[in-house]
Amino acid sequence: MFDLSEQKQKLLSQDGNLLVLGGPGSGKTTIALIKAKHEIQKKILKSGQKILFLSFARATVSRVEEQISEMGFNLDIKRNIEINTYHGFTWEILKSHGYLLNGVKRIKLLPPPDAAAKLAEIKDDQELAKEKQRLFLEEGILHFDLFAEYSANLFNNSGILTSIYCDTYPIIILDEFQDTNYHEWLLIKRLGSRSRIIALADPEQRIYEFRGADPKRIKDYIDDFHPSIFDFEKENNRSSGTDIVKFGNDLLAGNINGNTYQNVSIKYYANIPEVHNQVKLEVLLALQRLNKGTSEWSLAILVPSKQLMLQVSDCLSKRQNLKNGKSYPILKHEVALEKEALALSAVLIAGLMEQGEADLEIKNRLIYHLVDYIRGRKGAGNITQADLKLSKVLIDYLNTGKVRGSSNAKIITDCITISHDCSHLQFSGNPSSDWILVRDIIKKSNSDILKSVEHDSVYLRLLHKGSVLQSGLSELWRERGNYKGAISLVRSALLQEHFSKTSIVPKGIQIMTIHKAKGKEFDEVIIYEGIYNSRIVYKPEDKNELYKSQRLLRVAVTRAIRNVTLMTPMTDKCVLLK
């Protein structure tokens, strides 16, 4: 039951711009939705107008939509609230009006995986910005990073366009306001020139400095918009009955000092062989607790790095036989890998499913897609010199038919074998089964890079029953008896998923980095840091870095609803937990 305190009741009757402050689970989103309902019931919206709710994460959008249903909003209320991500909203603006900036009628998107591959060699930030701008102005190709900037430019250039959008959305609710970057802030200022803004923020959850989040943003909003301010910092509606939020706040203040907290456990693990078995044991203990309750539950294992995430996933994917004759079973789980690696591996597999007239055609297509995978798999600007060199070797091979070096020759041999084997596959017409057939052929490769493709593709979640990709591939088979067009279908499905306003609510065991967990919530959370690498705090002597780590760990802790377990090495305990 959501408690409408005196402060919250005052908020509901307050007009003008608002700033709603509060920690994780303090009810910022809930009170904002109730406020939206009250405004709609007051009949302030004209025909065609809506209240707009914007968030960064699709997970948050899904949770808000679920929350609206649970709160019993009637159809009229639901119809008058539009929920979207910042990306989705700005894309709708640019899709309709982007031509006003470059004169190009039809704008083409450059999705993150393709951008990572295409722009891999540009290391200088200024050169990268120039190339992104050139692509848009000269070729009509729009990079995802430019959505907010160019939307803000449109509104700056056209008062009429600003009026149209502000008239459509007279009230705009901004979730996770503390994470807005400079261009998003400019966009908000333009919208706020005629619309009422309700900003929801927790300054201590600002963990996205790397994408431009500014500690001055909340002050900027106060100075420019003069909002009525409501602070619900001390309230906890997510994990009520526990000390999870108190523990998170004490972490931030550095006040743990050996205190005990209800539903919070700190475990010190030993540096022993098969070290990750210890986190697996904690997972099994958590499953015992969770399975005593509802049949639907969520358990997150949150780690500081991708490297540790994959190591934990590998441990959960295998059975461990113990010296006492017992064993730890294989545990089914999901892994939140970077979308670039998943997307580029999916395009490569789709290319093999298309087959072709000759092995040579399939082989060249495979190598072309492998080059894109190598260049883009680690995300924009993160290509290593070794990967860059390998991609050039493969491009040279496509141009000359020659390759130097035994390890490079092994990759070409694998590509020839894969192409031949895939060209002779007898597909069944069941997309999921046929996809796995291709994946299994890649799995037999001897070269590390192709093994990496297969490994990444395992985590792709686009082929579930009823998905866009599953339906599209099935339709191709029914119409043609083959999968010609699979590449385009995969690219389209990936784009649709990116812009989807909903995401699957996480259930079961989820492994992800702490940054990926922002905006999500789970019944139980296990936070696990490594011994030598993958530490939560790398530079305890640096006050700024230490404070960043405190904020990051608080975000991780407060993802939990029922219980949180923190695991740190016995030999080198996390400084924040001492």
C-alpha positions in Angstrom: 0.0 0.0 0.0 1.5 3.4 -1.0 1.4 5.8 1.8 0.4 9.3 0.8 2.2 11.4 3.4 1.4 15.0 4.0 4.3 16.0 1.7 3.0 13.9 -1.1 -0.5 15.2 -0.7 0.9 18.7 -1.0 2.7 17.7 -4.1 -0.5 16.5 -5.7 -2.1 20.0 -5.3 1.0 21.9 -6.4 1.0 23.6 -9.8 4.0 24.7 -11.9 7.3 22.9 -12.3 8.3 20.3 -9.7 11.5 18.7 -8.5 11.0 15.4 -6.7 14.0 14.2 -4.9 14.4 10.8 -3.2 16.5 7.7 -3.0 15.9 4.3 -4.5 12.4 3.0 -3.8 11.3 6.3 -2.2 8.2 6.4 -4.4 9.3 9.2 -6.8 7.8 7.3 -9.8 4.6 6.3 -8.0 3.8 9.8 -6.8 4.6 11.2 -10.3 2.1 8.8 -11.8 -0.6 9.6 -9.2 0.1 13.3 -10.0 -0.4 12.6 -13.7 -3.7 10.9 -12.8 -4.8 13.9 -10.8 -4.0 16.3 -13.5 -6.0 14.2 -16.1 -8.9 14.0 -13.7 -8.9 17.8 -13.4 -9.6 17.9 -17.1 -6.7 20.2 -17.9 -5.8 18.2 -21.1 -7.3 19.3 -24.3 -8.2 16.9 -27.1 -5.0 15.3 -28.5 -2.9 16.3 -25.5 -1.0 13.8 -23.3 1.3 13.8 -20.3 4.7 12.5 -21.4 6.8 10.3 -19.1 10.5 9.9 -20.3 13.1 7.5 -18.9 16.5 6.4 -20.1 16.0 2.6 -19.7 13.4 0.3 -21.4 13.4 -1.6 -18.2 12.1 1.4 -16.4 9.5 2.0 -19.1 8.3 -1.6 -18.7 8.2 -1.2 -14.9 6.2 2.0 -15.2 3.7 0.4 -17.6 3.3 -2.5 -15.2 2.9 -0.1 -12.3 0.1 1.8 -14.0 -1.8 -1.5 -14.5 -1.2 -2.5 -10.8 -2.4 0.9 -9.7 -5.8 0.3 -11.4 -5.7 3.3 -13.8 -8.8 3.2 -16.0 -8.5 3.3 -19.8 -9.0 7.0 -20.1 -6.1 7.7 -17.7 -3.8 5.2 -19.5 -4.7 6.7 -22.9 -3.6 10.1 -21.7 -0.1 9.1 -20.4 2.6 8.4 -23.0 5.6 6.5 -21.7 8.8 6.5 -23.8 12.6 6.4 -23.6 14.6 9.6 -24.4 16.0 7.7 -27.4 12.5 6.7 -28.6 11.1 10.1 -28.2 13.9 12.0 -29.9 13.9 9.5 -32.8 10.2 10.2 -33.4 11.1 13.9 -33.6 14.0 13.4 -36.1 12.2 10.8 -38.2 9.5 13.4 -38.9 11.4 16.6 -39.0 15.2 15.8 -39.4 15.1 16.8 -43.0 14.9 20.4 -41.8 18.5 20.1 -40.6 20.1 18.5 -43.7 17.6 18.6 -46.5 17.5 14.8 -46.7 14.0 13.4 -47.0 14.7 9.9 -45.7 17.1 9.6 -42.7 18.9 6.3 -42.3 20.0 5.1 -38.9 23.5 4.0 -37.9 22.8 1.6 -35.1 25.4 1.2 -32.3 26.8 -2.1 -33.6 27.2 -0.8 -37.2 28.6 2.5 -35.9 31.2 0.7 -33.8 32.4 -1.3 -36.8 32.2 1.7 -39.3 34.0 4.2 -37.0 36.4 1.8 -35.3 39.6 3.4 -36.5 38.8 7.0 -35.4 40.3 7.5 -31.9 40.3 11.3 -31.6 37.0 12.5 -30.1 36.9 15.7 -32.2 37.5 13.7 -35.4 34.8 11.3 -34.4 32.3 14.1 -33.8 33.2 15.6 -37.2 32.6 12.3 -39.0 29.3 11.7 -37.3 28.2 15.2 -38.3 29.4 14.7 -41.9 27.5 11.4 -42.2 24.3 13.1 -41.2 24.7 16.3 -43.2 26.1 14.7 -46.4 24.7 11.2 -46.4 21.6 11.4 -44.2 23.1 8.7 -41.9 22.2 9.4 -38.2 24.3 8.2 -35.3 22.4 7.3 -32.2 24.6 9.6 -30.1 23.2 12.6 -32.0 19.5 12.2 -31.2 19.2 14.6 -28.4 21.6 17.2 -29.9 19.8 17.4 -33.2 16.4 17.3 -31.6 17.5 20.3 -29.5 18.8 22.0 -32.7 15.4 21.5 -34.3 13.6 23.2 -31.5 16.1 26.0 -31.3 15.7 26.6 -35.0 11.9 26.4 -35.0 9.6 28.1 -32.5 6.6 26.6 -34.4 7.9 23.0 -34.0 8.6 23.7 -30.3 5.0 25.0 -29.9 3.6 21.9 -31.6 5.4 19.5 -29.2 4.8 21.6 -26.1 1.1 21.8 -27.0 0.9 18.1 -27.5 2.7 17.4 -24.1 1.8 20.2 -21.7 3.2 18.2 -18.8 6.5 16.2 -19.1 7.8 13.9 -16.4 11.5 13.2 -16.5 12.8 10.1 -14.7 16.4 9.8 -13.6 16.9 13.5 -14.3 20.3 13.5 -12.7 21.7 11.4 -15.6 20.8 13.9 -18.3 23.8 15.0 -20.5 24.4 18.5 -21.9 22.3 18.0 -25.1 19.4 16.3 -23.3 19.4 19.3 -20.9 19.2 21.7 -23.9 16.3 19.7 -25.3 14.5 19.8 -21.9 15.1 23.6 -21.6 13.3 24.1 -25.0 10.4 21.8 -24.1 10.2 23.5 -20.6 9.9 26.9 -22.2 6.1 26.1 -22.7 5.5 22.8 -20.9 5.4 22.1 -17.2 8.3 19.9 -16.1 8.3 17.4 -13.3 11.8 16.2 -12.7 12.5 13.0 -10.6 16.0 12.8 -9.3 18.4 11.2 -6.9 21.8 13.0 -7.0 23.5 10.1 -5.4 22.5 7.7 -8.2 24.5 9.7 -10.8 26.7 7.0 -12.2 26.8 8.0 -15.8 29.5 10.7 -15.8 31.1 8.8 -18.8 28.1 9.9 -21.0 28.0 13.5 -19.7 25.9 13.4 -16.5 26.8 16.6 -14.7 26.6 17.1 -10.9 25.4 20.6 -11.5 22.3 19.5 -13.5 19.9 19.6 -10.6 21.1 23.1 -9.6 20.8 24.1 -13.3 17.1 23.0 -13.2 16.4 24.9 -10.0 18.0 28.1 -11.3 16.3 27.9 -14.7 12.8 26.6 -13.8 12.3 27.6 -10.2 10.5 24.4 -9.3 8.6 23.6 -6.1 10.9 21.0 -4.4 9.8 17.9 -2.6 12.3 15.6 -0.9 11.4 12.0 0.0 14.9 10.8 0.8 13.9 9.1 4.0 11.1 7.1 2.5 11.4 3.5 1.3 8.6 1.7 -0.6 10.7 -0.9 -2.5 12.3 -2.9 0.3 10.2 -1.8 3.2 10.7 -4.0 6.3 14.4 -4.4 5.6 17.5 -2.3 6.2 18.6 -2.4 2.5 18.1 1.3 1.8 19.6 2.3 5.2 22.6 0.2 4.4 22.9 1.8 1.0 22.7 5.3 2.6 25.3 4.3 5.3 27.6 3.1 2.5 27.4 6.5 0.9 28.1 8.2 4.1 30.9 5.8 5.1 29.0 4.9 8.3 28.9 1.1 8.2 31.3 0.6 11.1 30.5 -3.0 11.8 26.7 -2.3 12.1 24.3 -5.1 11.4 21.5 -4.7 8.9 18.3 -6.7 8.4 18.3 -8.6 5.1 21.8 -7.5 4.3 24.7 -10.0 4.4 28.5 -9.4 3.9 30.4 -12.6 3.0 34.2 -12.9 2.8 35.3 -15.6 0.4 38.6 -17.4 0.2 41.2 -17.3 -2.6 41.0 -21.0 -3.5 41.0 -23.0 -6.7 37.6 -22.8 -8.5 37.0 -19.6 -6.6 33.7 -18.8 -8.3 32.1 -21.9 -6.8 31.7 -19.8 -3.7 29.4 -17.3 -5.4 27.5 -20.3 -6.9 26.9 -21.6 -3.4 25.4 -18.3 -2.5 23.2 -18.5 -5.5 22.0 -21.9 -4.5 21.2 -20.7 -1.0 19.3 -17.7 -2.4 17.3 -20.1 -4.6 16.3 -22.0 -1.5 14.9 -18.8 0.0 13.2 -17.7 -3.2 11.6 -21.0 -4.0 9.8 -21.0 -0.6 7.7 -18.1 -1.9 6.3 -17.3 -5.3 7.1 -19.4 -8.3 8.1 -16.2 -10.2 11.2 -14.5 -8.8 14.3 -12.7 -9.9 17.9 -13.0 -8.7 20.7 -10.7 -9.9 24.4 -11.3 -9.7 25.9 -7.9 -10.1 29.7 -7.5 -10.8 32.0 -4.6 -11.6 33.2 -5.9 -15.0 32.3 -7.9 -18.1 35.3 -10.2 -17.6 34.0 -11.3 -14.2 30.5 -11.5 -15.5 31.6 -14.1 -18.1 33.6 -16.0 -15.6 30.6 -16.3 -13.3 28.4 -17.3 -16.2 30.9 -20.0 -17.2 30.8 -21.3 -13.6 27.0 -21.4 -13.5 26.9 -23.2 -16.9 28.9 -26.2 -15.6 28.4 -28.9 -13.0 30.9 -28.9 -10.2 31.7 -32.2 -8.5 32.8 -31.7 -4.9 35.2 -33.7 -2.8 32.4 -34.8 -0.4 30.6 -36.6 -3.3 28.0 -33.9 -3.8 27.8 -31.5 -6.7 26.6 -28.1 -7.8 24.1 -28.3 -10.7 24.1 -26.4 -13.9 22.0 -23.2 -13.3 20.1 -21.7 -16.2 20.7 -17.9 -16.4 20.7 -14.8 -18.6 23.8 -12.7 -19.2 23.5 -9.0 -20.1 26.3 -8.7 -22.7 27.0 -5.6 -24.8 24.5 -5.4 -27.6 27.2 -4.8 -30.2 28.7 -8.2 -29.9 25.3 -9.9 -29.9 24.0 -8.0 -32.9 27.1 -8.5 -35.0 27.3 -12.2 -34.3 23.6 -12.4 -35.2 24.1 -10.8 -38.6 27.0 -13.2 -39.3 24.8 -16.2 -38.5 21.9 -14.8 -40.6 24.3 -14.4 -43.5 25.2 -18.1 -43.3 21.5 -19.0 -43.1 20.9 -17.2 -46.4 23.3 -19.8 -48.0 23.9 -19.0 -51.6 24.7 -20.2 -55.1 28.4 -21.1 -54.3 30.7 -21.7 -51.4 32.8 -18.7 -52.5 29.9 -16.3 -52.2 29.1 -17.6 -48.7 32.7 -17.5 -47.6 33.2 -13.9 -48.7 30.0 -12.8 -47.0 31.1 -14.6 -43.9 34.5 -12.9 -43.8 32.9 -9.5 -44.5 30.6 -10.0 -41.5 33.5 -11.3 -39.4 35.4 -8.1 -40.1 32.4 -6.0 -38.9 32.2 -8.3 -35.8 35.9 -7.8 -35.0 35.8 -4.1 -35.4 32.6 -3.5 -33.5 32.2 -6.2 -30.9 33.6 -4.2 -28.0 31.6 -1.1 -28.7 32.4 2.3 -30.1 36.0 3.4 -29.7 37.1 0.3 -27.9 38.8 -1.7 -30.7 42.2 -3.0 -29.8 45.3 -2.7 -32.0 45.3 -6.5 -32.4 41.6 -6.5 -33.6 42.3 -3.6 -35.9 45.2 -5.5 -37.4 43.2 -8.7 -37.8 40.4 -6.9 -39.5 42.8 -5.4 -42.0 44.4 -8.8 -42.7 40.9 -10.2 -43.5 40.1 -7.2 -45.8 43.4 -7.7 -47.6 42.5 -11.4 -48.1 39.1 -10.4 -49.6 40.9 -8.1 -52.0 43.9 -10.3 -52.9 43.1 -13.8 -52.0 46.3 -14.0 -50.0 46.9 -14.2 -46.2 50.1 -14.2 -44.1 50.7 -15.9 -40.8 49.6 -19.3 -39.6 47.0 -18.0 -37.1 45.4 -15.8 -39.8 45.5 -18.7 -42.3 43.7 -20.8 -39.6 40.8 -18.3 -39.6 40.5 -18.4 -43.4 40.5 -22.2 -43.3 37.8 -22.2 -40.7 35.7 -19.7 -42.8 36.1 -22.0 -45.8 34.9 -25.0 -43.8 32.0 -23.1 -42.2 30.9 -21.8 -45.5 31.0 -25.2 -47.2 29.2 -27.0 -44.3 26.5 -24.3 -44.1 25.9 -24.3 -47.8 25.0 -28.0 -47.6 22.8 -27.8 -44.5 19.3 -29.1 -45.0 17.2 -26.7 -43.0 13.9 -27.8 -41.4 12.0 -24.5 -41.6 12.1 -24.1 -37.8 14.1 -20.9 -37.3 15.3 -21.6 -33.8 16.5 -25.1 -34.7 18.1 -24.0 -38.0 19.8 -21.1 -36.2 21.3 -23.6 -33.7 22.5 -25.8 -36.6 24.5 -22.9 -38.0 25.8 -22.0 -34.5 27.0 -25.5 -33.9 29.0 -25.5 -37.1 30.7 -22.3 -36.0 31.4 -23.9 -32.6 33.6 -26.5 -34.2 36.1 -23.8 -35.3 39.7 -23.9 -34.2 40.2 -20.1 -34.2 39.5 -18.0 -31.1 37.7 -15.2 -33.0 35.1 -17.6 -34.5 34.7 -19.3 -31.1 34.0 -15.8 -29.7 31.2 -15.3 -32.4 29.6 -18.5 -31.3 29.9 -17.7 -27.6 28.3 -14.3 -28.0 25.5 -15.6 -30.2 24.4 -18.0 -27.5 23.2 -15.0 -25.4 21.0 -13.5 -28.2 17.4 -13.3 -27.0 15.6 -12.4 -30.3 14.4 -15.9 -31.2 11.9 -16.5 -28.5 8.5 -17.7 -29.5 6.4 -15.0 -31.0 9.3 -12.6 -31.5 9.6 -10.4 -34.6 12.6 -12.3 -35.8 11.1 -15.7 -35.2 7.9 -14.7 -37.1 9.9 -13.1 -39.9 12.2 -16.1 -40.5 9.2 -18.4 -40.4 7.4 -16.3 -43.0 10.5 -16.3 -45.3 10.6 -20.1 -45.1 6.9 -20.4 -45.9 7.2 -18.0 -48.9 10.5 -19.1 -50.4 11.5 -22.4 -48.8 14.8 -20.7 -47.7 16.1 -17.9 -45.6 17.0 -15.3 -48.2 16.5 -12.0 -46.6 17.6 -13.2 -43.1 20.3 -10.5 -42.8 17.8 -7.6 -43.3 15.3 -9.3 -40.9 17.9 -9.5 -38.2 18.9 -5.9 -38.6 15.3 -4.8 -38.5 14.5 -7.0 -35.4 17.5 -5.5 -33.6 16.4 -1.9 -34.4 12.8 -2.7 -33.3 14.0 -4.1 -30.1 16.2 -1.0 -29.5 13.2 1.3 -29.9 10.7 -0.9 -28.2 9.0 0.8 -25.3 8.8 -2.4 -23.4 11.3 -5.0 -22.3 10.9 -8.4 -20.8 10.7 -8.0 -17.0 13.7 -9.9 -15.6 12.9 -13.3 -14.1 15.1 -16.1 -12.9 18.9 -15.7 -12.5 20.4 -12.6 -14.2 24.1 -11.8 -14.4 25.1 -8.2 -15.3 27.5 -5.4 -14.5 26.4 -2.9 -11.9 25.9 -0.2 -14.5 23.5 -2.4 -16.5 21.4 -2.9 -13.4 20.5 0.8 -13.1 16.7 1.3 -13.3 16.0 -2.4 -12.5 14.9 -4.2 -9.4 15.2 -7.9 -8.3 13.9 -10.0 -5.4 17.4 -10.8 -4.4 20.8 -9.3 -5.3 24.3 -10.8 -4.9 27.1 -8.3 -5.4 30.4 -10.1 -6.2 33.8 -8.5 -6.8 37.0 -10.2 -7.9 40.2 -10.7 -6.0 42.8 -9.0 -8.2 40.8 -7.4 -11.0 37.1 -6.5 -11.2 37.2 -4.6 -7.9 34.5 -2.1 -6.9 37.1 0.3 -5.6 40.3 0.6 -7.7 41.8 3.8 -6.2 40.8 4.2 -2.6 43.3 7.0 -2.1 41.5 9.1 -4.8 38.6 10.8 -3.0 36.6 11.4 -6.2 37.0 7.8 -7.4 36.1 6.6 -3.9 32.9 8.6 -3.9 32.0 7.3 -7.4 32.5 3.8 -6.1 30.3 4.5 -3.1 27.5 5.8 -5.4 27.9 2.8 -7.7 27.7 0.3 -4.8 24.7 2.0 -3.4 22.9 1.7 -6.7 23.8 -2.1 -6.7 22.6 -2.6 -3.2 19.3 -0.8 -3.6 18.3 -2.9 -6.6 17.2 -5.6 -4.1 13.6 -5.9 -2.8 14.0 -8.7 -0.2 17.7 -9.5 0.4 21.2 -8.4 -0.7 24.4 -10.3 -0.3 27.8 -8.7 -0.8 30.8 -10.9 -1.5 34.4 -9.6 -1.2 37.8 -11.4 -0.9 38.8 -12.3 2.6 42.5 -11.4 1.8 41.7 -7.9 0.4 38.3 -6.8 1.6 36.5 -4.0 -0.2 37.4 -0.8 1.6 33.7 0.3 1.6 32.7 -2.8 3.6 35.3 -2.5 6.4 
